[in-house]
Amino acid sequence: MISIRLQGKPTNLTIIQIYAPTTEAEESTIDDFYMDLQQILDDVPKKDAILIIGDWNAKVGETAVPGIVGKFGLGKRNEADDGKAQ
């Protein structure tokens, strides 16, 4: 996980690059990942725009979620996607 803060006008931008553990990872590893991400988010100034990019190791599947996921996904949604498509 890495982050960069870019100063700009009218707002600054914080970009966070992540690589999430897979669903096969130990629960403690997954918990540590989300705690680390939360720590980075807590340190971002409140007025910054935030962009989180990377590999969430989640499958959104082919079920459409209006306004979020279209109907052209592949496969089935996995448990790593729980909450990501919201």
Helices and strands as residue ranges (DSSP letters): E 2-6, E 13-19, H 27-43, E 49-55, G 79-81
